[in-house]
Each structure stands twice: as C-alpha cells, then as structure tokens.
Amino acid sequence: MSLDFFTEAFKDDRLTWFLNRGTGVILLVLMTLSVALGVLSTVRASSRFWPRFVTQHLHRNISLLAVALLIAHAALAVIDEFVNIRWWDVLVPFRGEYEPLWLGLGTLATDFIIVTVLTGLSRTRFRSRTWRAIHLTSYLGWGAGLVHGFGIGTDSRETWSVAVSVLCVGVVVWSVVVRLGTFGTERRLERHSPAGSRRQARARERSR
C-alpha cells in the first residue's frame, strides 16, 4: 500500500469527518472514565480484590490517554477544511467563526483538561488544598466537553449518540453517589481511630 493511498484518503472530507467525530465520541468516554475513577480514587476504603492504588493508576493512565486523543481530535478539527477552525481556536474559547458557542465549550474543555493533567503530574509542587481546587476543574472540563459534542456534532441527536451521552452522565452521577455514600462510614471509622479520638479530645479542651 503506497503513501499516495494515505494522502488521497486524508483528502477525502468524509474520512476526516469520521475520524474527527469518532475521536470525539471515544474522548468523551475516556473523559467519563477518568472523572469517575478520579472520584472513586478518593474513597479511602479498599479490598484485596481491588486495591485503592489500582483505581488511582487507572485514573492517571486513562487521563493521559485522553490527552493524547484530545490532541488528535483537535488536530483533525483544524485539518478538516469543511469548516474554518484555526489552530488558535483550539486554545482560545469563543473566538471561532464556526459555531462559536459550541466550539468554545470544546476549547474550554481542552483548557481544563490540560490544566488538570499538568497539575496532576506535578502534584508535589502544590499545596494539597490548591491542588484539589485546581483538579476539580476536571468536572467542568467533562461537562463542557459533553455539551460541546452534543451541540456541534452533526449526528448528536442520533439514538446511539444520545445513548452514549446518557450513559456517560449516568457513570459520573453513579460515581459521585458512591463517593457521597462513603463519607458517613469514613467519619465513623475516623472517630473510632486513635487519631480521631485525639482530635476529638483536643476539640473538647478548646471548647472549655
């Protein structure tokens, strides 16, 4: 198979559209898994069948894979000549000529993801509270990406596309519900632990 075959193939608008849309859908799925695993990785409890570090490593690796696919998705959007999307539209939101609102939401999602991943890789350089506050922008990035795909995708109202979006929302909501459900158990365990008892004793002394 010659190089000319690939050159001609990439000149076909249908191929670039399929690749762009395909990477967008897969990217949404990866972002959903990353967000859900990020939420579940904060659960302190674990089991011998599924240690906590497995969830944390999966979260990080899927996030890095999502970034790689995000770069490909953005590059395909710029390469595709069917609509005028310039390279700076990938980083500067709401300045594009084509569908500025929906495209801008995709740009916001890109910016949030980049910030989240970079701070995640350099976590030790930040204070714990600062890192958590920055990392929470991943929720905004996921939400912006979800709305971006639904608004700008030409097949986003198709049954399969709506099903993917609904499933992704369900996975994130489920992970948040699971996390909220563990707060009570963790607080009870902390109260009965030696460190928790010492904190309670110090709090009682201050209140006197």
Secondary structure, 3 states (H helix, E strand, C coil): CCHHHHHHHHHCHHHHHHHHHHHHHHHHHHHHHHHHHHHHCCCCCCCCCCCHHHHHHHHHHHHHHHHHHHHHHHHHHHHCCCCCCCHHHHCCCCCCCCCHHHHHHHHHHHHHHHHHHHHHHCHHHCCHHHHHHHHCHHHHHHHHHHHHHHHHCCCCCCHHHHHHHHHHHHHHHHHHHHHHHHHHHHHHHHHHCHHHHHHHHHHHHHHC
